[in-house]
Structures are given as C-alpha cells and as structure tokens.
Amino acid sequence: MNKKRNSRPAVQVSRRGVVQSAGALAAATALNTLFPSVLLAGNRPLDDVPRSDYGFATTCDDVVAGMNLKGTTVLITGCNSGLGYESMRSLAAAGAHVIGTARTWEKAEAACASVEGYTTPVVCELTDMSSVWACAETIRETGRPIDALMCNAGIMALPELEQIDVGGTLLEKQFVVNHLGHYLLTRRLLDQVLAADNGKVVMVSSLGYTLAPEGGIQFDNLSGDNGYQAFKNYGQTKLANILFSNELSSRYDGKLTANAIHPGLVATNLGRYMRGDKDGTSERPDKPLRKGQKTAAQGAATQVYVAADPRLDGCSGFYFEDCNPVALKGDYAADAKLAKKLWSESEKLVKRWL
C-alpha cells in the first residue's frame, strides 16, 4: 500500500530546495567531467575493461549499429518512457527479443507495440512485491535464458516523504522502487540470467550516488521517519544500485556479469518532480533542456552498450559513464562490507517473496 504522508514529512522540502538539489547534482556531473578518476572502479582496475571510442553524444542506435542480436533476450524495467523506451527500441531493432515491463498492462503493451521488432509486455509494479513476484513467475515460466537484465525504472526527488508497506514494514518509496523491487526481481530471475551464455545484469544508477547521506545507507531509517531529504534519499538508492551490482559480481564471479551505469543528465520523466510536472507531460526525450543534458537516446547509450556489446563479456563489477568505465567516488560505493549488509537487509525485507 502506498502511503503519502502530506501532513508530516520528516523534513519539509520546498520547490526551491528541490531545484537547489538538482543544481548540486548537475555540479557533481560537471566536476566528474573536469576531473575524471582513472584508477579503480569498485575494487577492480579499470585496465581490465576494454575502452570504447564512444562518448557523451553517442546514442543507443550508434551502439547497436551493425549488431545482430537475434536469439538474445533482454528484460528492461520501465520500458514505457525515457531511457527504458529508447533502450527497448534500439535493442529490438537490432534483433533482440525485449521483454518490456511497466507499472500497468496498458503502458507496457502500448510501449511494446510502438517499436519495431520482437517485444513482449509484462506488468511489474515495483512498489508491490507481489507484482514483482508475479512478473518474475511469468518470465520464469517461459524457461528462456535472459541474456541481459536491465534494471532501469526509477523515481527521483519526491518532494515529500511517501512510504510503501512492504510486508508490514513501512519503507521510503524511492528505496522501494529504485532498489528493493529490482533486488527481488533480480533474485527471482537469477537462474535465467545464469542460464545465458554471457548473462548480464545492468543496474541503471546515477552520479547521484555521491549525494547519499553519511554512512551511505541509513539502515536505521529506511522508512524516512527519522529524517527525509529528497535528494539524499534518492542518492541512497542510487548508491544501493551500485552496491547491489558489486555484490552480485562478487557472489557470481565467472558465472554472470553485473555492472552499474550513470546515464548522464537526461530530460526524461525522471525529473518530473523538479519541473513541477508529477504526471510527466512535459517530457522532451529528443531535445536536451539545457547545456550538459543528453537526449534520451544519448542517455540510453551506456546501458545498451553494457548490456549488448560483446567486448564486455566477462567484465564485471564496474561502473560506466559515457560507454566507458570510470572510478567510483567517495567512501561507500566500493565498500564490500556495506554491499554485503545491503544484500542481507534487503533479503530480510522481501524474504516471503523469494
């Protein structure tokens, strides 16, 4: 059950505060461009990963140009708009069978029907663990290996604290959508990813992980009741994406690959709360809104590259930006103990659905 607490947000977030936080995220991106790190991604040397000649302006269509993905299956969450839609469109055009999930059947079906190629719509409401379980069961029943599982769907910067009841535990909504739902979906589908010749898990994270609160993951405040800040809570979930990816890579080393990516600043529905557009009607996927932003097709390039480029077969535990590996920043993203704790705590929260 989705519980919106308008009357008592732990920290009141004003429109101005959200815009200022957005500015902080943009500034962090700019700093990353000016002063790139070159040593480690996670705990692995960047030299272990082949470098591409792609860059900021590369689109997902550029990435798949010349590829024949016939016979492969890719699952993408949030296929109905933004990066998920562009990823589905380009991968399906290259011959992949794309299983596209969305919150409702109508959204999933409409998105899948609007692209050329072989697509299958499936419902997956990430705030509802029963829906996530049902989605996974539908896909498991096909018996088909999953060559790439792209955990793409997400929400950002909810201006007020909203909570989801997960098995009797109230959790902050961004944590549930961005991390916990994908954690359960991935765990339920691991056998099919492992059954693929080069099974890959792609976690769509963000440079926003650098905005995570002190300690990285506030395990004693996953509800948000003891303090909620829109972008810190968002940053916590993007950090969780990286930690989950790293732990998958560690646990299944040599059996599958797991990598996280930063798509860049993109003008999609993800920023609807910053624009005061909760319904997402002002999305402009083909036109950046300001200097430094990407189109949706450019933003989707990195996740499509990590999911589909055969040069990355066997490369696991890295963080990518502009279709190349970059080093993780700060004290938390490469913390193996924190990753293990997140796995354990997430497992407890969704145990009844595993």
C-alpha positions as CSV (number, residue, x, y, z in Angstrom):
1,M,0.0,0.0,0.0
2,N,1.3,3.4,-1.0
3,K,1.1,5.8,1.9
4,K,1.7,9.5,1.2
5,R,2.3,11.5,4.4
6,N,1.5,15.0,3.4
7,S,0.7,16.1,6.9
8,R,4.1,15.1,8.5
9,P,7.1,14.8,6.2
10,A,10.1,14.2,8.3
11,V,11.8,17.1,6.6
12,Q,9.8,19.6,4.6
13,V,11.2,20.0,1.1
14,S,10.3,23.1,-0.8
15,R,10.2,23.6,-4.6
16,R,13.3,25.8,-4.2
17,G,15.1,23.1,-2.2
18,V,14.4,20.5,-4.9
19,V,15.8,22.9,-7.6
20,Q,18.9,23.6,-5.4
21,S,19.4,19.9,-5.0
22,A,19.1,19.4,-8.8
23,G,21.8,22.1,-9.1
24,A,24.0,20.1,-6.8
25,L,23.6,17.0,-9.0
26,A,24.4,19.0,-12.1
27,A,27.5,20.5,-10.4
28,A,28.6,17.0,-9.4
29,T,28.3,15.8,-13.0
30,A,30.3,18.8,-14.2
31,L,33.1,18.1,-11.7
32,N,33.2,14.5,-12.8
33,T,33.8,15.6,-16.4
34,L,36.5,18.1,-15.4
35,F,38.3,15.8,-13.0
36,P,37.7,12.2,-14.0
37,S,39.1,9.4,-11.9
38,V,41.3,6.8,-13.6
39,L,42.3,4.2,-11.0
40,L,39.6,1.8,-9.8
41,A,36.0,1.1,-10.5
42,G,34.8,-0.8,-7.4
43,N,37.8,-2.8,-6.3
44,R,38.9,-3.7,-9.8
45,P,41.5,-2.0,-12.1
46,L,40.0,-0.1,-14.9
47,D,42.6,-1.5,-17.2
48,D,40.6,-4.8,-17.0
49,V,37.9,-3.3,-19.2
50,P,38.2,-2.6,-23.0
51,R,37.6,1.0,-23.8
52,S,35.3,2.2,-26.5
53,D,35.5,5.2,-28.7
54,Y,32.0,6.2,-27.8
55,G,31.4,9.4,-25.8
56,F,28.9,11.9,-24.5
57,A,27.0,12.3,-27.7
58,T,26.8,8.6,-28.6
59,T,23.3,7.3,-29.0
60,C,21.9,3.8,-28.3
61,D,21.4,3.5,-32.0
62,D,25.1,4.2,-32.6
63,V,25.9,1.4,-30.1
64,V,23.9,-1.3,-31.8
65,A,24.7,-0.3,-35.3
66,G,25.9,-3.4,-37.1
67,M,24.9,-5.7,-34.3
68,N,22.8,-8.8,-34.9
69,L,21.1,-9.6,-31.6
70,K,18.7,-12.2,-32.9
71,G,18.3,-15.1,-30.5
72,T,19.0,-12.9,-27.4
73,T,16.5,-11.9,-24.8
74,V,16.7,-8.6,-22.8
75,L,14.4,-7.7,-19.9
76,I,14.0,-3.9,-19.3
77,T,12.1,-2.4,-16.5
78,G,10.4,0.9,-17.1
79,C,10.1,0.3,-20.9
80,N,7.3,2.8,-21.4
81,S,9.3,6.1,-21.4
82,G,12.7,7.7,-21.3
83,L,15.8,5.6,-21.1
84,G,13.9,2.3,-20.9
85,Y,11.9,3.0,-24.0
86,E,14.9,4.1,-26.0
87,S,16.8,1.0,-24.9
88,M,14.0,-1.2,-25.9
89,R,13.6,0.5,-29.3
90,S,17.2,0.2,-30.2
91,L,17.7,-3.4,-28.9
92,A,14.6,-4.7,-30.6
93,A,15.6,-3.0,-33.9
94,A,18.9,-4.9,-33.6
95,G,17.1,-8.2,-33.4
96,A,16.8,-8.8,-29.6
97,H,13.7,-10.1,-28.0
98,V,12.9,-7.4,-25.5
99,I,10.6,-8.2,-22.5
100,G,9.4,-4.7,-21.5
101,T,7.9,-4.1,-18.1
102,A,5.8,-1.2,-16.9
103,R,3.6,-0.4,-14.0
104,T,0.4,-1.3,-15.9
105,W,-0.5,-3.6,-18.7
106,E,-1.7,-0.6,-20.8
107,K,1.6,1.2,-20.6
108,A,3.7,-1.9,-21.2
109,E,1.5,-3.0,-24.2
110,A,1.4,0.4,-25.8
111,A,5.2,0.8,-25.5
112,C,6.0,-2.6,-26.9
113,A,3.5,-2.2,-29.7
114,S,5.1,1.1,-30.8
115,V,8.5,-0.2,-31.6
116,E,9.7,-2.4,-34.5
117,G,10.9,-5.8,-33.6
118,Y,10.1,-8.7,-31.2
119,T,8.8,-7.4,-27.8
120,T,6.7,-8.8,-25.0
121,P,4.9,-6.6,-22.5
122,V,4.7,-7.7,-18.8
123,V,3.4,-5.8,-15.8
124,C,5.8,-5.1,-13.0
125,E,4.8,-2.6,-10.3
126,L,8.0,-2.1,-8.3
127,T,6.2,-0.8,-5.2
128,D,4.2,-4.1,-4.9
129,M,6.4,-7.1,-4.2
130,S,3.5,-9.4,-5.2
131,S,3.5,-7.8,-8.6
132,V,7.3,-8.2,-8.9
133,W,6.9,-11.8,-7.9
134,A,4.2,-12.4,-10.5
135,C,6.3,-10.7,-13.2
136,A,9.2,-12.9,-12.4
137,E,7.0,-16.0,-12.4
138,T,5.6,-15.1,-15.8
139,I,9.1,-14.8,-17.2
140,R,10.4,-17.9,-15.4
141,E,7.6,-20.0,-17.0
142,T,9.0,-19.3,-20.4
143,G,12.1,-21.2,-19.5
144,R,14.0,-18.7,-21.7
145,P,17.6,-17.6,-20.7
146,I,17.9,-13.9,-20.1
147,D,21.0,-12.5,-21.8
148,A,20.6,-9.1,-20.2
149,L,18.5,-7.9,-17.2
150,M,18.4,-4.1,-17.3
151,C,17.1,-2.7,-14.1
152,N,16.2,0.7,-15.5
153,A,13.0,2.0,-13.9
154,G,13.2,4.6,-11.2
155,I,11.8,7.7,-9.5
156,M,13.7,10.8,-8.2
157,A,13.3,13.6,-5.7
158,L,9.8,13.1,-4.3
159,P,9.2,16.4,-2.7
160,E,7.5,14.9,0.4
161,L,8.0,11.6,2.2
162,E,6.0,8.8,0.8
163,Q,6.0,5.3,2.2
164,I,5.3,1.8,0.9
165,D,4.1,-1.0,3.2
166,V,6.4,-4.0,2.3
167,G,5.2,-7.0,4.3
168,G,4.2,-4.9,7.3
169,T,7.3,-2.7,7.2
170,L,7.0,0.9,6.1
171,L,9.8,1.9,3.7
172,E,10.6,5.2,1.9
173,K,9.2,5.0,-1.7
174,Q,12.4,5.8,-3.6
175,F,14.2,3.0,-1.8
176,V,11.4,0.5,-2.7
177,V,11.1,1.5,-6.4
178,N,14.8,2.1,-7.2
179,H,16.4,-0.7,-5.2
180,L,14.2,-3.2,-3.4
181,G,11.8,-4.1,-6.2
182,H,14.8,-4.6,-8.5
183,Y,16.6,-6.6,-5.9
184,L,13.6,-9.0,-5.7
185,L,13.2,-9.2,-9.4
186,T,16.8,-9.9,-10.0
187,R,17.0,-12.6,-7.3
188,R,13.9,-14.3,-8.7
189,L,15.4,-14.3,-12.3
190,L,19.0,-15.2,-11.4
191,D,18.7,-18.8,-12.7
192,Q,17.7,-17.5,-16.1
193,V,20.5,-15.0,-16.3
194,L,22.9,-17.7,-15.2
195,A,21.5,-20.0,-18.0
196,A,22.6,-17.5,-20.7
197,D,26.0,-17.9,-22.3
198,N,27.0,-14.5,-21.1
199,G,24.3,-13.4,-18.8
200,K,24.5,-9.7,-17.8
201,V,22.8,-7.6,-15.1
202,V,22.8,-3.8,-15.8
203,M,21.9,-1.5,-12.9
204,V,20.9,2.0,-14.0
205,S,22.4,4.0,-11.2
206,S,23.4,7.7,-11.3
207,L,26.1,10.1,-10.2
208,G,23.5,11.0,-7.7
209,Y,25.0,8.2,-5.6
210,T,27.5,10.8,-4.4
211,L,24.6,12.6,-2.6
212,A,23.9,9.6,-0.3
213,P,23.8,10.5,3.4
214,E,26.5,9.9,6.0
215,G,27.1,6.2,6.3
216,G,25.9,5.5,2.8
217,I,22.8,3.5,3.6
218,Q,20.7,4.5,6.6
219,F,19.6,1.0,7.7
220,D,18.0,2.5,10.8
221,N,16.0,5.0,8.8
222,L,14.8,3.1,5.7
223,S,11.3,4.4,6.5
224,G,12.4,8.0,6.3
225,D,10.5,8.7,9.6
226,N,13.7,10.0,11.3
227,G,14.7,12.4,8.5
228,Y,13.8,12.7,4.9
229,Q,15.6,14.8,2.2
230,A,14.6,14.3,-1.4
231,F,18.0,14.1,-3.0
232,K,19.8,12.4,-0.1
233,N,17.2,9.7,-0.1
234,Y,17.5,9.4,-3.9
235,G,21.3,9.3,-3.6
236,Q,21.0,6.5,-1.1
237,T,19.0,4.4,-3.6
238,K,21.5,5.1,-6.4
239,L,24.3,4.0,-4.1
240,A,22.2,0.9,-3.4
241,N,22.1,0.1,-7.1
242,I,25.9,0.2,-7.2
243,L,26.4,-1.8,-4.1
244,F,23.9,-4.4,-5.3
245,S,25.7,-4.7,-8.6
246,N,29.1,-5.1,-6.9
247,E,27.7,-7.8,-4.6
248,L,26.2,-9.7,-7.5
249,S,29.5,-9.5,-9.2
250,S,31.3,-10.9,-6.2
251,R,28.8,-13.7,-5.5
252,Y,28.6,-14.9,-9.1
253,D,32.1,-14.1,-10.3
254,G,32.7,-16.0,-13.5
255,K,29.0,-17.0,-13.9
256,L,27.4,-13.7,-14.8
257,T,28.4,-10.1,-15.1
258,A,26.9,-7.2,-13.1
259,N,27.7,-3.6,-13.8
260,A,26.2,-0.2,-12.8
261,I,26.0,2.8,-15.1
262,H,25.4,6.6,-15.0
263,P,23.4,7.7,-18.0
264,G,24.1,11.4,-17.6
265,L,21.6,14.3,-17.0
266,V,18.7,13.4,-19.3
267,A,15.4,15.2,-20.0
268,T,13.0,12.4,-19.2
269,N,10.1,11.7,-16.8
270,L,12.6,11.0,-14.0
271,G,12.9,14.8,-13.5
272,R,9.1,15.5,-13.4
273,Y,9.1,16.5,-9.7
274,M,11.8,19.0,-10.3
275,R,9.8,20.5,-13.1
276,G,6.6,20.6,-11.1
277,D,5.2,18.0,-13.5
278,K,4.2,15.0,-11.5
279,D,2.3,13.4,-14.4
280,G,5.4,13.7,-16.7
281,T,3.5,15.5,-19.5
282,S,6.5,17.9,-20.3
283,E,8.9,15.1,-21.2
284,R,11.1,16.1,-24.2
285,P,13.1,13.0,-24.9
286,D,14.7,14.2,-28.2
287,K,15.7,17.7,-27.0
288,P,18.1,18.5,-24.1
289,L,16.6,21.1,-21.8
290,R,19.9,22.8,-21.1
291,K,23.6,22.6,-21.8
292,G,25.2,19.5,-20.4
293,Q,22.0,17.4,-20.7
294,K,21.6,14.5,-23.0
295,T,18.7,13.3,-25.1
296,A,17.0,10.1,-24.0
297,A,18.7,8.3,-26.9
298,Q,22.1,9.6,-25.8
299,G,21.3,8.8,-22.2
300,A,20.4,5.2,-23.0
301,A,23.7,4.5,-24.9
302,T,25.7,3.4,-21.9
303,Q,23.2,0.9,-20.6
304,V,22.7,-0.5,-24.0
305,Y,26.5,-0.7,-24.5
306,V,27.0,-2.6,-21.2
307,A,24.1,-4.9,-22.0
308,A,24.9,-5.8,-25.6
309,D,28.5,-5.1,-26.6
310,P,30.3,-8.5,-26.8
311,R,33.6,-6.8,-25.8
312,L,32.3,-6.6,-22.3
313,D,31.5,-10.3,-21.9
314,G,33.2,-11.3,-18.7
315,C,33.7,-7.8,-17.5
316,S,32.0,-7.4,-14.1
317,G,31.9,-5.2,-11.0
318,F,32.4,-1.9,-12.8
319,Y,30.7,1.5,-13.1
320,F,30.3,3.1,-16.5
321,E,29.7,6.6,-17.8
322,D,29.6,7.6,-21.5
323,C,30.2,4.0,-22.5
324,N,33.4,3.7,-20.6
325,P,34.4,2.6,-17.1
326,V,35.1,5.3,-14.5
327,A,36.2,5.2,-10.9
328,L,33.8,5.3,-8.1
329,K,33.9,8.3,-5.8
330,G,33.7,8.6,-2.0
331,D,33.9,6.1,0.8
332,Y,30.8,4.0,0.2
333,A,30.3,2.8,-3.4
334,A,33.2,0.4,-3.3
335,D,32.6,-0.8,0.3
336,A,32.3,-4.6,0.2
337,K,31.0,-4.8,3.8
338,L,28.3,-2.3,3.1
339,A,27.3,-4.2,-0.1
340,K,27.0,-7.4,1.9
341,K,24.9,-5.8,4.6
342,L,22.6,-4.2,2.0
343,W,22.1,-7.7,0.4
344,S,21.3,-9.2,3.8
345,E,18.9,-6.5,4.9
346,S,17.2,-6.5,1.5
347,E,16.8,-10.2,1.7
348,K,15.1,-10.0,5.1
349,L,12.6,-7.4,3.8
350,V,11.5,-9.5,0.8
351,K,12.0,-13.0,2.3
352,R,8.4,-14.0,1.9
353,W,8.6,-13.4,-1.9
354,L,12.0,-15.1,-2.6
